[in-house]
Amino acid sequence: MTLKKVLNVGGNNKAIPLPPQYADFEHFLLDIDPRGSPDIVCDARKLTTLESSQFDAVYCSHNLEHYYRHDVPKVLAGFLHVLKDGGFAQIRVPDIGDVMRVTLERGLDIDDILYQSPAGPIMVLDVLYGYSIEIERSGQDFYAHKTGFTQKSLLAALRRSGFSKTYSGVGNLEISALAFKGAPDQVTRALFNLPHD
């Protein structure tokens, strides 16, 4: 039996685990930064230069916000390009609407700590503009955030890009979306506990 293949876009390195739904997938890492030893060194805006229809899934966690708003359609078109028919993209991004709400409710300043992460304290500024410690340490501006999303704006971008079916949820200052090239099959519906509509 051939394993399904997932392309982890901007995942940094394979030591960072994928969600449990991908346990039975063959994991291919794509990153612009060669330091994490990706399988494919590539800017996600150039995914259309890769072979088409080769992956069952694209996983993109906290990477889409690293592109300018006008480049987001290029990245999403690349996801569609590399996905097989019936494949899907799982995208996770900061929920800027929720970040703004929490910042105002708590009376936080832009330099105040919004939450603690395994990497250390995260300021409001870090969520809006990128993790400042990593940007400074690496000297790489591709770690900066260049756009932001609400649930509504992310779903609109996915639909404009040609994804036929989308599902999304919010929580913990994050938006998670599943976007399909075609219709989800029963296995994928069960894997992600999707409703039958």
N, C-alpha and C positions, 0 to 999 in steps of 0.2 A: 504494500500500500504506500502510495506517495504521500509524504507529509504536505500539509498546506504550508504556504510560505507567507510570512509577515515581514514587511519592510518597516523598520523602526527609523523614522525620519527625525534626525536631530537628537538622537538618544544619548549622545556623548560617548558611552562605552557600554559593553555588554555586561559589566558587573552590576549595572543598574537593572533590577529585575523588571520584566514586563508583567502586566496583570495576569492572574491565574488563567484567564480565558485563552491565553496563548501558549499554555503548557505543551500542547501537542503540535505546535507550529514550528517550522524551521525558521530561525531568527536571523534576518539579515539587517545589519546596521548601516545606515547611511548618515554621514555627517560631513559638514564642511571642514571640520577641524581634524586633521590626521592624528593628533595626539592620543585619541581614544581607540586607535586601531580599528576604524570602521571597515566593513567589507567593501563599501563604496564611498569614496571621497567625492562629494558632489554638493554643490549649492542646490537647495531644494527648488529654487526657481528654474533649474535646468533639468528637472526630472523628465521632461519630454524628449531629452536626448538619449534616454535609456530605452532598452527594448520594451515594447508595449505588452500589456496583458500578461505579466509574469507573476504577479502577486495576488494572493487571496485576500490579504488585508494590508492596510497601512496603519501604523500606530504613530501618532504624532503628539507627544506630551510636552506642553509648554515650549513649543517651538514656533508656532504660527505667528505669535505676537512679535517675533524677531524680524519680521518683514514689514516694509512700508505698506500702507493700505492698498496702494495701486499694484503692489506685487503679490498680494494675497491671491487674486484670481490665477496668476501664473502657477503658484504653488499648488492650488487646488486642481487646476487643469492637469498638472503633473501627477497628482494622486490618481485622477481618473485614467490617465494614460497608462500607468503601470499596473492598474487593477484589472483583474479578469472580470468578465461579465458575472454579476452576482456578488462581486467582492465589495468590501466596505473599508471606509476610513474611520478610525476612532481618533478623535481630536479632543485634547484637553488644553484649555487656556484659562488664564486668570479671568475672573468675573469682575470686570471693572465697575459695573453698576453696584455690585455688592461691596466691593472695596470702598467705593465712594460713600455708600450708606454707612458702613461700619466706621469709617474714618470720621464722618460727621457725628454719628451717635456717640462715639467715645471722645469726641473733642480732640482728636489727634492732629498733630502737625505733620507735615510731610516727612520730617526726619524722625518721627516717633516710631517705636517698634509696633508693628501690626500683629505679628505672631512669631513664635519660635519654630524653627525648622531644624532638621538634622544638620544642615550646613551652618546654623547659627541664627541669630536674630535677623528678622526680615522687617525692614522699614517700609512705610507706605511708599516712599520714593522707589524702593527696589521693585515693588510690584508694578508700579506705573512705568518705570524707565529701564528696568533690568537690574540684576543683582550687582550693585555697585562694587562690592569687594572683588567679584570675579572679573568684572570689566577692567578694574584697575590692575589686578594681579596678572591677568593674561595680556593686557594691552590690546585686546581684540574687540573692536566695536560691534562685531556681529553678535556679541552677547547682550547688546542693548535691546530694549523693547522699542519698537518703532510704530506699533499700533496697538489697539486694545479692542476688546469685544464685550458685548452684552449677549445674553442668550438670543435675543431677537436679531442682533446684527450678525452673529455667527451663522445662525440658521439661514438668514437671507443670503449671505455670501455663498453658502453651500448650495442653495437652490439655484442661484444665478450661475454658478459654475457647472451645473448640469447633473448634480446628484439627484436621483429620482425619489428617494425615500430617506427621511431623516428622523432621528429620535434624539432627545437631549434631556439633560437633567442638570441641576445646580446644587451646590453645597460646598461648604468649607472654602469660600472665596474662589470657587472654580466652576467652569462650565465643562461638561463632558458631552460630546455629541458622537453619534454613529450615523454615517452617511453612506448610502448604498448606491452602487452602480448597477441598477436593476433592482430586483426584489430580493429581500432576504429569504434564504432557504430555512427549512425547519431546524436544521442543526444550529445555524447561527441564531435563530430566534430563541432556541433553548439555551444556548451558551450565554446569551446576554439577557435572558428573561424578558424578551420583547413581547409586547401585546400582539394578539392576532387581530388585525384590523382589516 
